[in-house]
Structures are given as structure tokens and as C-alpha cells.
Amino acid sequence: MNCTEEIVQLTNDMQKEFDEFGEVTFETKQRLNEILKDEN
């Protein structure tokens, strides 16, 4: 899976979490940070 697909998947997860819990979980934010770091 390339970075763009991972980010799209993560964005979908974040939206689901936000809809369900009213916030994005810390783990999801960390995964996003890892992906963004890997791109640079």
C-alpha cells in the first residue's frame, strides 16, 4: 500500500472515530504522524 492509500484509509478511520466518539484517538493521530514523517 502506498502512502496516499494509507492516508486515505487513515482519514476514513479518523472520520469514523470522530462520528462515533466525538474525537480522534491518540493512536490514529500517531499513525498519521508516522506516515507523514516517512514521506519526507
Secondary structure, 3 states (H helix, E strand, C coil): CCHHHHHHHHHHHHHHHHHHHCCCCHHHHHHHHHHHHHHC
